[in-house]
Amino acid sequence: MTYRKAVLLLLAIGVALGAAPAFAGEHRFGAGVHYWKNLEEIGNDLPDFNVDEDGLTGVLSYQYVAGLMRFELAAEYFEAGFQGAEDWAVSPQAYVLIGRGIYGGVGVGVTYADFAGDDWSDPYFIAKAGFDMLLLPKIHLDINADYRFANWEEIDNYDTETITLGATVRFSF
């Protein structure tokens, strides 16, 4: 599936589900952490790169929740070594999710870093699932996992899948 087709699919799903009866939406801002791990070993295959195979990242996110639909924008911060970056990296992501307590959906992201010759990675696609629970009025804890499909052109077109486990505390307004 090409990048253009994937974006059009995400938009079509959002429009189709958004056409349901309108619900008063809730805005949520949050911060959290992700533990990520590549499912394939990279370091031995590519000795010229300083590539981490797992790590802990910080995440900032915004969600708009309307009924069973939720739309999320997030940004992850990585230390040096992620996808061969020589310094820090940041990865903006967008998701279309369905569900209230238990939810799931799809997303797309890119990574900005000081890669050799280019600053932006190709888009990667994400399957995400999680459990969102109300801790206190207007304070939510989101425990989630995602599976990322990526082709790291920055590292000789190396295909890898990455899993993450995360926790985010969100405040609703």
Residue frames as a rotation matrix with the C-alpha (Angstrom) as fourth column:
MET 1
0.585 0.811 0.000 0.00
0.811 -0.585 0.000 0.00
0.000 0.000 -1.000 0.00
THR 2
-0.261 -0.686 0.679 1.44
0.649 -0.645 -0.403 3.34
0.715 0.335 0.614 -1.01
TYR 3
-0.850 -0.142 -0.508 1.67
0.489 -0.573 -0.658 6.31
-0.197 -0.807 0.557 1.29
ARG 4
-0.829 0.557 -0.047 -1.02
-0.529 -0.755 0.388 8.20
0.180 0.346 0.921 -0.65
LYS 5
-0.184 0.790 -0.585 -3.46
-0.097 0.577 0.811 5.25
0.978 0.206 -0.029 -0.47
ALA 6
-0.398 -0.018 -0.917 -2.88
0.828 0.424 -0.368 4.84
0.395 -0.906 -0.154 3.27
VAL 7
-0.958 0.049 -0.282 -3.56
0.092 -0.880 -0.466 8.53
-0.271 -0.472 0.839 3.96
LEU 8
-0.587 0.789 -0.180 -6.72
-0.635 -0.311 0.707 8.42
0.502 0.530 0.683 1.83
LEU 9
-0.187 0.485 -0.854 -7.87
0.354 0.844 0.402 5.31
0.916 -0.228 -0.330 3.69
LEU 10
-0.677 -0.116 -0.727 -7.35
0.735 -0.148 -0.661 7.01
-0.030 -0.982 0.185 7.07
LEU 11
-0.924 0.350 -0.156 -9.26
-0.351 -0.936 -0.021 10.08
-0.153 0.036 0.988 5.89
ALA 12
-0.401 0.811 -0.426 -12.14
-0.399 0.264 0.878 7.95
0.825 0.522 0.218 4.53
ILE 13
-0.297 0.253 -0.921 -12.45
0.723 0.689 -0.044 6.05
0.623 -0.679 -0.388 7.82
GLY 14
-0.838 -0.089 -0.539 -12.44
0.469 -0.622 -0.627 9.30
-0.279 -0.778 0.563 9.80
VAL 15
-0.805 0.573 -0.153 -15.07
-0.581 -0.710 0.399 10.92
0.120 0.410 0.904 7.58
ALA 16
-0.309 0.712 -0.630 -17.30
-0.080 0.640 0.764 7.83
0.948 0.287 -0.141 7.55
LEU 17
-0.256 0.180 -0.950 -17.21
0.875 0.460 -0.149 7.41
0.410 -0.869 -0.276 11.30
GLY 18
-0.908 -0.119 -0.402 -17.37
0.297 -0.859 -0.416 11.15
-0.296 -0.497 0.815 11.92
ALA 19
-0.723 0.691 0.030 -20.63
-0.356 -0.409 0.840 11.31
0.592 0.597 0.541 9.96
ALA 20
-0.359 0.580 -0.731 -22.35
0.776 0.620 0.111 9.47
0.518 -0.528 -0.673 12.82
PRO 21
0.704 0.684 0.191 -24.52
0.450 -0.638 0.625 11.57
0.550 -0.354 -0.757 15.15
ALA 22
-0.075 -0.782 0.619 -22.48
-0.100 -0.612 -0.785 14.33
0.992 -0.121 -0.033 16.70
PHE 23
0.551 0.111 -0.827 -21.37
0.781 0.281 0.558 14.04
0.295 -0.953 0.068 20.30
ALA 24
0.917 -0.311 0.249 -19.97
-0.374 -0.886 0.273 16.76
0.135 -0.344 -0.929 22.48
GLY 25
0.478 -0.814 -0.330 -16.23
0.280 0.498 -0.821 16.30
0.832 0.300 0.466 22.16
GLU 26
0.943 -0.301 -0.142 -13.65
0.095 -0.166 0.981 16.25
-0.319 -0.939 -0.128 24.90
HIS 27
0.573 -0.819 0.040 -10.13
-0.342 -0.283 -0.896 17.65
0.745 0.500 -0.442 24.54
ARG 28
0.949 -0.315 -0.031 -7.30
0.184 0.469 0.864 15.82
-0.258 -0.825 0.503 26.34
PHE 29
0.484 -0.874 0.031 -3.69
-0.592 -0.353 -0.725 16.85
0.645 0.333 -0.688 26.72
GLY 30
0.981 -0.085 0.172 -1.13
-0.075 0.655 0.752 14.46
-0.176 -0.751 0.636 28.13
ALA 31
0.139 -0.980 -0.139 2.44
-0.926 -0.079 -0.370 13.36
0.351 0.180 -0.919 28.69
GLY 32
0.882 0.169 0.441 3.90
-0.342 0.873 0.349 9.93
-0.325 -0.458 0.827 29.09
VAL 33
-0.238 -0.971 0.028 6.60
-0.790 0.210 0.576 7.43
-0.565 0.115 -0.817 28.23
HIS 34
0.853 0.351 -0.386 7.04
-0.512 0.703 -0.493 4.67
0.099 0.618 0.780 25.66
TYR 35
-0.087 -0.845 0.527 9.37
-0.403 0.514 0.757 1.72
-0.911 -0.147 -0.385 25.83
TRP 36
0.723 0.300 -0.622 10.19
-0.680 0.146 -0.719 0.70
-0.125 0.943 0.310 22.26
LYS 37
-0.105 -0.737 0.668 11.98
-0.273 0.667 0.693 -2.36
-0.956 -0.109 -0.272 20.89
ASN 38
-0.084 -0.017 -0.996 12.92
-0.994 0.065 0.083 -3.37
0.064 0.998 -0.023 17.36
LEU 39
0.738 0.457 0.497 11.82
-0.501 0.864 -0.049 -6.90
-0.452 -0.213 0.866 16.60
GLU 40
0.845 -0.534 0.030 14.90
0.399 0.592 -0.700 -7.59
0.356 0.603 0.713 14.48
GLU 41
0.409 -0.799 -0.441 18.53
0.538 -0.180 0.824 -7.28
-0.737 -0.574 0.356 15.53
ILE 42
0.989 0.020 0.149 20.13
0.130 -0.612 -0.780 -4.38
0.075 0.791 -0.607 13.70
GLY 43
0.684 -0.728 -0.039 23.53
-0.564 -0.563 0.604 -3.64
-0.462 -0.391 -0.796 15.23
ASN 44
0.003 -0.738 0.675 25.40
0.071 0.673 0.736 -6.68
-0.997 0.046 0.054 13.89
ASP 45
0.366 0.226 0.903 24.16
0.858 0.294 -0.422 -6.18
-0.361 0.928 -0.086 10.33
LEU 46
0.685 -0.020 0.728 25.08
0.408 -0.818 -0.406 -2.50
0.604 0.575 -0.552 10.10
PRO 47
0.245 -0.651 -0.718 28.40
0.965 0.094 0.244 -1.87
-0.092 -0.753 0.652 11.89
ASP 48
-0.615 -0.545 0.569 28.81
0.643 -0.765 -0.038 1.65
0.456 0.343 0.821 10.42
PHE 49
-0.045 0.707 0.705 25.79
-0.163 -0.702 0.693 3.00
0.986 -0.084 0.147 12.29
ASN 50
-0.993 -0.098 0.061 25.20
-0.068 0.063 -0.996 3.71
0.094 -0.993 -0.070 15.95
VAL 51
-0.277 0.951 -0.139 21.72
-0.454 -0.002 0.891 2.16
0.847 0.310 0.432 16.10
ASP 52
-0.714 0.165 0.680 19.84
-0.641 0.237 -0.730 1.48
-0.282 -0.957 -0.063 19.31
GLU 53
-0.781 0.440 -0.442 17.57
0.054 0.753 0.656 -1.57
0.622 0.489 -0.612 19.32
ASP 54
0.192 0.868 -0.458 15.40
0.839 0.097 0.536 -0.44
0.509 -0.487 -0.710 22.23
GLY 55
-0.848 -0.501 0.172 14.89
0.341 -0.764 -0.548 2.55
0.406 -0.406 0.819 24.45
LEU 56
-0.087 0.780 -0.619 12.62
0.922 -0.173 -0.347 4.80
-0.378 -0.601 -0.704 26.47
THR 57
-0.685 -0.083 0.724 11.04
0.498 -0.779 0.381 7.92
0.532 0.622 0.575 24.96
GLY 58
-0.680 0.520 -0.518 8.99
0.200 -0.548 -0.812 10.83
-0.706 -0.655 0.268 26.19
VAL 59
-0.574 0.588 0.570 5.60
0.751 0.102 0.652 11.48
0.325 0.803 -0.500 24.57
LEU 60
-0.752 0.507 -0.421 3.36
-0.195 -0.781 -0.593 14.55
-0.630 -0.364 0.686 24.39
SER 61
-0.794 0.501 0.344 -0.14
0.586 0.480 0.653 14.06
0.161 0.720 -0.675 23.02
TYR 62
-0.665 0.727 -0.170 -3.46
-0.636 -0.671 -0.381 15.71
-0.391 -0.145 0.909 22.26
GLN 63
-0.847 0.488 0.213 -6.70
0.532 0.787 0.312 13.75
-0.015 0.378 -0.926 21.80
TYR 64
-0.584 0.811 -0.030 -10.12
-0.811 -0.583 0.040 14.82
0.015 0.047 0.999 20.65
VAL 65
-0.952 0.295 0.087 -12.69
0.271 0.939 -0.213 12.31
-0.144 -0.179 -0.973 21.89
ALA 66
-0.468 0.858 -0.209 -16.21
-0.879 -0.476 0.015 12.33
-0.087 0.191 0.978 20.40
GLY 67
0.666 0.745 -0.027 -18.38
-0.746 0.666 -0.012 9.34
0.009 0.028 1.000 21.24
LEU 68
0.824 -0.352 0.445 -16.55
0.233 0.925 0.300 6.19
-0.517 -0.144 0.844 20.21
MET 69
0.638 -0.596 0.488 -14.14
0.544 -0.099 -0.833 8.11
0.545 0.797 0.260 17.96
ARG 70
0.705 -0.503 -0.501 -10.87
0.158 -0.577 0.801 9.62
-0.692 -0.644 -0.327 19.08
PHE 71
0.766 -0.527 0.368 -8.33
0.307 -0.203 -0.930 11.50
0.564 0.825 0.007 17.04
GLU 72
0.752 -0.563 -0.342 -4.82
0.358 -0.087 0.930 11.79
-0.553 -0.822 0.136 18.43
LEU 73
0.674 -0.705 0.222 -1.77
-0.117 -0.398 -0.910 13.87
0.729 0.588 -0.351 17.59
ALA 74
0.904 -0.417 -0.093 1.43
0.220 0.268 0.938 12.88
-0.366 -0.869 0.334 19.38
ALA 75
0.565 -0.825 -0.037 5.14
-0.497 -0.304 -0.813 13.63
0.659 0.477 -0.582 19.34
GLU 76
0.922 -0.345 -0.177 7.84
0.378 0.695 0.611 11.31
-0.088 -0.630 0.771 20.65
TYR 77
0.618 -0.783 0.067 11.35
-0.770 -0.620 -0.150 12.41
0.159 0.041 -0.986 21.63
PHE 78
0.916 -0.371 -0.153 14.25
0.368 0.928 -0.046 9.99
0.160 -0.014 0.987 21.09
GLU 79
0.513 -0.844 -0.158 17.86
-0.284 -0.341 0.896 10.17
-0.810 -0.415 -0.414 22.29
ALA 80
0.004 -0.629 -0.778 20.77
-0.994 -0.088 0.066 9.69
-0.110 0.773 -0.625 19.85
GLY 81
-0.836 -0.430 0.341 20.91
-0.383 0.902 0.199 6.29
-0.393 0.036 -0.919 18.16
PHE 82
0.041 0.914 0.405 17.28
0.069 0.401 -0.913 5.89
-0.997 0.066 -0.046 17.09
GLN 83
0.872 0.287 0.396 17.23
0.347 0.207 -0.915 4.83
-0.344 0.935 0.081 13.42
GLY 84
0.143 -0.924 0.354 20.92
0.986 0.101 -0.134 5.77
0.088 0.368 0.925 13.26
ALA 85
0.805 0.164 0.571 20.39
0.174 -0.984 0.038 9.43
0.568 0.068 -0.820 14.24
GLU 86
-0.192 -0.976 -0.106 23.59
0.562 -0.020 -0.827 11.04
0.804 -0.218 0.552 15.46
ASP 87
-0.949 0.003 0.314 21.71
-0.234 -0.674 -0.701 13.31
0.210 -0.739 0.641 17.87
TRP 88
-0.560 0.810 0.174 18.13
-0.091 0.149 -0.985 13.56
-0.823 -0.567 -0.010 19.19
ALA 89
-0.909 0.408 0.080 15.11
0.150 0.141 0.979 12.75
0.388 0.902 -0.189 17.04
VAL 90
-0.584 0.811 0.035 11.41
-0.399 -0.249 -0.882 13.62
-0.707 -0.529 0.469 17.22
SER 91
-0.946 0.297 0.133 8.54
0.297 0.621 0.725 11.70
0.133 0.725 -0.676 15.67
PRO 92
-0.552 0.832 -0.064 5.17
-0.746 -0.526 -0.409 13.38
-0.374 -0.178 0.910 15.05
GLN 93
-0.950 0.307 0.063 2.26
0.311 0.903 0.297 10.93
0.035 0.302 -0.953 14.68
ALA 94
-0.488 0.873 -0.008 -1.47
-0.873 -0.488 -0.011 11.06
-0.014 0.002 1.000 13.89
TYR 95
-0.980 0.180 0.084 -4.06
0.165 0.974 -0.155 8.39
-0.110 -0.138 -0.984 14.79
VAL 96
-0.194 0.981 -0.015 -7.70
-0.822 -0.154 0.548 7.55
0.536 0.118 0.836 14.15
LEU 97
-0.979 -0.189 -0.076 -8.92
-0.098 0.764 -0.638 5.39
0.178 -0.617 -0.766 17.05
ILE 98
-0.056 0.995 -0.087 -12.24
-0.471 0.050 0.880 3.73
0.880 0.091 0.466 17.93
GLY 99
0.033 0.187 -0.982 -13.49
0.652 0.740 0.162 2.80
0.757 -0.646 -0.098 21.41
ARG 100
0.681 0.233 0.695 -13.95
-0.338 -0.741 0.580 4.25
0.650 -0.630 -0.426 24.89
GLY 101
0.720 -0.435 0.541 -12.26
-0.503 0.209 0.838 2.19
-0.477 -0.876 -0.069 27.64
ILE 102
-0.091 -0.687 0.721 -10.65
0.378 0.646 0.663 -0.32
-0.921 0.333 0.201 25.32
TYR 103
0.703 0.300 -0.644 -9.72
-0.385 -0.601 -0.700 1.18
-0.597 0.741 -0.307 21.97
GLY 104
-0.087 -0.755 0.650 -7.79
0.558 0.503 0.659 0.45
-0.825 0.420 0.378 18.80
GLY 105
0.874 0.403 -0.271 -6.95
0.003 -0.562 -0.827 2.01
-0.486 0.722 -0.493 15.49
VAL 106
0.360 -0.727 0.584 -4.35
0.933 0.278 -0.229 3.04
0.004 0.627 0.779 12.96
GLY 107
0.760 -0.167 -0.628 -1.91
0.017 -0.961 0.277 5.87
-0.649 -0.221 -0.728 12.52
VAL 108
0.624 -0.629 0.464 0.95
0.626 0.048 -0.778 7.29
0.468 0.776 0.423 10.54
GLY 109
0.799 -0.421 -0.429 4.19
0.110 -0.599 0.793 8.96
-0.591 -0.681 -0.432 11.64
VAL 110
0.654 -0.726 0.212 7.51
0.217 -0.089 -0.972 10.32
0.725 0.681 0.099 10.42
THR 111
0.578 -0.544 -0.608 10.81
0.731 0.014 0.682 10.93
-0.363 -0.839 0.406 12.19
TYR 112
0.832 -0.393 0.392 12.85
-0.122 -0.818 -0.562 14.14
0.542 0.420 -0.728 12.12
ALA 113
0.728 -0.683 -0.068 16.54
0.281 0.205 0.938 13.73
-0.626 -0.701 0.341 12.94
ASP 114
0.353 -0.705 -0.616 20.01
-0.798 -0.570 0.196 14.46
-0.489 0.422 -0.763 11.62
PHE 115
0.663 -0.080 0.745 20.12
0.310 0.935 -0.175 11.49
-0.682 0.346 0.644 9.24
ALA 116
-0.481 -0.877 -0.019 22.92
0.248 -0.156 0.956 11.38
-0.841 0.455 0.293 6.69
GLY 117
-0.951 -0.024 0.308 21.68
0.308 -0.187 0.933 13.47
0.035 0.982 0.185 3.76
ASP 118
-0.274 0.921 0.277 18.08
0.091 -0.262 0.961 14.05
0.958 0.288 -0.012 4.90
ASP 119
-0.840 -0.022 0.542 16.23
-0.496 -0.372 -0.785 15.26
0.219 -0.928 0.301 7.96
TRP 120
0.025 0.947 0.319 12.85
-0.941 0.130 -0.313 13.48
-0.338 -0.293 0.894 7.52
SER 121
-0.795 -0.195 0.575 12.26
-0.091 0.975 0.204 9.75
-0.600 0.110 -0.792 7.34
ASP 122
-0.718 0.652 -0.244 9.72
-0.168 0.178 0.970 8.15
0.676 0.737 -0.018 5.07
PRO 123
0.004 0.799 0.601 6.26
-0.966 -0.152 0.209 7.74
0.258 -0.581 0.772 6.65
TYR 124
-0.937 -0.155 -0.312 5.67
-0.072 0.963 -0.261 4.63
0.341 -0.222 -0.913 8.72
PHE 125
-0.036 0.999 -0.021 2.35
-0.475 0.001 0.880 3.06
0.879 0.042 0.475 9.64
ILE 126
-0.892 -0.255 0.374 1.11
-0.423 0.177 -0.889 2.12
0.161 -0.950 -0.266 13.10
ALA 127
0.055 0.883 -0.465 -1.47
0.112 0.458 0.882 -0.26
0.992 -0.101 -0.074 14.56
LYS 128
-0.806 -0.342 0.483 -2.37
-0.349 -0.384 -0.855 0.85
0.478 -0.857 0.190 18.10
ALA 129
0.217 0.856 -0.469 -4.48
0.282 0.405 0.870 -0.60
0.934 -0.321 -0.154 20.92
GLY 130
-0.803 -0.541 0.250 -4.93
-0.061 -0.343 -0.937 0.50
0.592 -0.768 0.243 24.50
PHE 131
0.051 0.763 -0.644 -6.93
0.893 0.254 0.372 0.79
0.448 -0.594 -0.668 27.67
ASP 132
-0.593 -0.138 0.793 -8.04
-0.029 -0.981 -0.193 4.23
0.805 -0.137 0.578 28.86
MET 133
0.006 0.605 -0.796 -9.21
0.891 0.358 0.278 4.53
0.453 -0.712 -0.537 32.46
LEU 134
0.372 0.238 0.897 -10.50
-0.127 -0.944 0.303 7.44
0.920 -0.227 -0.321 34.48
LEU 135
-0.478 -0.623 -0.619 -8.31
0.590 0.294 -0.752 7.94
0.650 -0.725 0.227 37.57
LEU 136
-0.544 0.344 -0.765 -9.91
0.521 -0.576 -0.630 11.10
-0.657 -0.742 0.134 38.95
PRO 137
0.626 0.779 0.048 -12.44
0.532 -0.381 -0.756 13.46
-0.570 0.499 -0.653 37.42
LYS 138
0.951 -0.163 -0.264 -10.82
-0.303 -0.674 -0.674 14.83
-0.068 0.721 -0.690 34.26
ILE 139
-0.053 -0.998 0.034 -7.62
-0.958 0.061 0.281 12.75
-0.283 -0.017 -0.959 34.72
HIS 140
0.915 0.372 -0.154 -7.12
-0.402 0.827 -0.392 9.65
-0.018 0.421 0.907 32.55
LEU 141
-0.145 -0.927 0.346 -4.44
-0.587 0.362 0.724 6.96
-0.796 -0.098 -0.597 32.47
ASP 142
0.781 0.317 -0.538 -3.87
-0.623 0.341 -0.704 5.42
-0.040 0.885 0.464 29.05
ILE 143
-0.113 -0.755 0.646 -1.94
-0.349 0.639 0.685 2.14
-0.930 -0.148 -0.336 28.86
ASN 144
0.791 0.447 -0.418 -1.20
-0.497 0.070 -0.865 1.25
-0.357 0.892 0.277 25.24
ALA 145
-0.138 -0.800 0.584 0.83
0.200 0.555 0.807 -0.80
-0.970 0.228 0.084 22.81
ASP 146
0.695 0.383 -0.608 1.55
-0.525 -0.307 -0.794 -0.28
-0.490 0.871 -0.012 19.16
TYR 147
0.173 -0.560 0.810 3.16
0.592 0.716 0.369 -2.07
-0.787 0.416 0.456 16.27
ARG 148
0.445 -0.106 -0.889 5.06
-0.478 -0.868 -0.136 0.06
-0.757 0.486 -0.437 13.76
PHE 149
0.580 -0.218 0.785 5.83
0.701 0.625 -0.344 -0.95
-0.416 0.750 0.515 10.18
ALA 150
0.675 -0.398 -0.621 8.92
-0.372 -0.911 0.180 0.94
-0.638 0.110 -0.763 9.02
ASN 151
0.657 -0.612 0.439 11.42
0.738 0.404 -0.541 0.93
0.154 0.680 0.717 6.20
TRP 152
0.616 -0.500 -0.608 14.53
0.136 -0.694 0.707 2.76
-0.776 -0.519 -0.360 7.36
GLU 153
0.860 -0.307 0.407 15.96
0.410 -0.059 -0.910 4.14
0.304 0.950 0.075 4.12
GLU 154
0.695 -0.619 0.366 18.44
-0.687 -0.722 0.084 6.05
0.212 -0.310 -0.927 6.27
ILE 155
-0.086 -0.688 0.721 19.99
-0.693 0.561 0.453 2.66
-0.716 -0.461 -0.525 7.09
ASP 156
-0.858 -0.414 -0.303 20.30
-0.492 0.494 0.717 1.01
-0.147 0.764 -0.628 3.67
ASN 157
-0.171 0.896 -0.409 16.55
-0.780 0.130 0.612 0.34
0.602 0.424 0.677 3.23
TYR 158
-0.950 -0.215 -0.225 16.47
-0.028 0.780 -0.625 -1.80
0.310 -0.587 -0.748 6.35
ASP 159
0.008 1.000 -0.003 12.96
-0.334 0.005 0.943 -3.13
0.943 -0.006 0.334 7.05
THR 160
-0.908 -0.235 -0.347 12.05
0.222 0.434 -0.873 -3.52
0.356 -0.870 -0.342 10.69
GLU 161
0.267 0.960 0.079 9.02
0.220 -0.141 0.965 -3.68
0.938 -0.241 -0.249 12.86
THR 162
-0.840 -0.482 0.247 8.97
-0.074 -0.349 -0.934 -1.99
0.537 -0.803 0.257 16.22
ILE 163
0.183 0.876 -0.445 6.69
0.665 0.223 0.713 -2.57
0.724 -0.427 -0.542 19.19
THR 164
-0.684 -0.346 0.642 6.07
-0.229 -0.734 -0.640 -0.06
0.693 -0.584 0.423 21.95
LEU 165
0.051 0.665 -0.745 4.46
0.901 0.291 0.322 -0.24
0.431 -0.687 -0.585 25.37
GLY 166
-0.689 -0.334 0.643 3.40
0.189 -0.940 -0.285 3.06
0.699 -0.075 0.711 26.83
ALA 167
-0.012 0.683 -0.731 1.62
0.997 -0.049 -0.063 4.93
-0.079 -0.729 -0.680 29.56
THR 168
-0.703 -0.121 0.701 0.23
0.304 -0.942 0.143 8.45
0.643 0.313 0.699 29.26
VAL 169
-0.362 0.602 -0.711 -1.55
0.781 -0.221 -0.584 10.62
-0.509 -0.767 -0.390 31.82
ARG 170
-0.638 0.239 0.732 -4.08
0.500 -0.594 0.630 12.93
0.585 0.768 0.260 30.16
PHE 171
-0.684 0.447 -0.576 -6.05
0.301 -0.546 -0.782 15.87
-0.664 -0.708 0.239 31.50
SER 172
-0.357 0.636 0.684 -9.43
0.909 0.069 0.410 16.57
0.214 0.769 -0.603 29.86
PHE 173
-0.869 0.081 -0.489 -10.94
0.060 -0.962 -0.266 20.00
-0.492 -0.261 0.831 29.26
